[in-house]
Amino acid sequence: MISASFRWDQRVAFKWEEQYAAKNRDMNASLFISLGGEENPFMGAKDMYIKLTDRKYLSLDMTYYTVDGESHYTSFPKALVKALRFIFRNEKNRMLF
């Protein structure tokens, strides 16, 4: 999730996570969350990262990246490269980036 706003629809993503956590101890997923350093911290990206970290989901592979000096509009290229590196870091035939 690059430059995602977790404030959308009255922070509904946090409600979904609460519902998921009530029934699950594991989350078999890889998740990359990033936000531009110049973006409004109230977007909730860091809050969601902390919430998921605190849950200690067994299989959740997650990272958070702040794109220093970048805004919502300019953070995407750098965050995309970091996200692809995160996702494909264990691949034998890793892409050249």
N, C-alpha and C positions, 0 to 999 in steps of 0.2 A: 504494500500500500504506500504509494508515493504521494505525499502532500494531502493525505486524506483528512476530511473533517469529520470527526466523531461527534460533533455537535448536531449534525443533521437530524432532523425530525425528533427534536427534543432528546438527543443522545440515545436513540433507539438501539444502537449497536451495543451499548452497555447493558440494556435490558435483555437483549438476545444472549449476551454472554452470561448474565446471571441465570437465565433459564437453562442454558447449556450446563453450567457449573453445578446446578442443582441435581443433575442426573448423570454427570460424567466426571471421572477423575483423570481421564486421558484425553489428549487431543493430538491425533496423528496428523501433524501439519507442519509445514515450514512457512514462516511468516516474516516478511521484511517490512518494517514500518519506518518511514522517514518523514522529515519535515524540514523545510528551509529555515535556516537560522534567523532570518528576518521575518518569518511568519508569526502570526499571533499564536502564542502558546496556549490560548484557550480553545484551539481547534480540537484538543483532546487526544492527539496522537500519543503523546508521552503518558498521559493518564491511562490509555488502553494498554500500552506496553507494561506499565507498572502493575495494572490489574491482572494481566495475564501472567506476568512473572510471579506475582504473589500467589496465584493459584497453584503453581508448581505442577502444571499438567505434565504427565509422565513423558509423552513423546513429542511435546511441542518444541520445535527447533525455531528459535526466534531471535531477531536482532533489531536494534533501533539505531538509526543513523541521522545525525543532524548535518545538513548541508550548510556549513558555515558561510555566511555572507550572501546567501541566496534567498530569494523570495518564493512565493507560491509559483510564480510564472517562470522563474529561472532555475529552480532546483531540479527539475525533471531530468535533464541529461545526466548530471552527475549521479543522481539517485538511481537512475535506471542501470547505469554501469555497475554500481555497487550491488544492486539487487540481483543482477544476472550473475555476478561473481559469487554472491551468497548462495543462490540457488544451485549453481553448477560447480561449486567448489570441490565436490568429491567425484566428479565425473572423470573417467579415464581419458576421454577424448575432449577435454575441456576446450571451449572456444578460446580464441586468442584475444582476450580482453582482460 
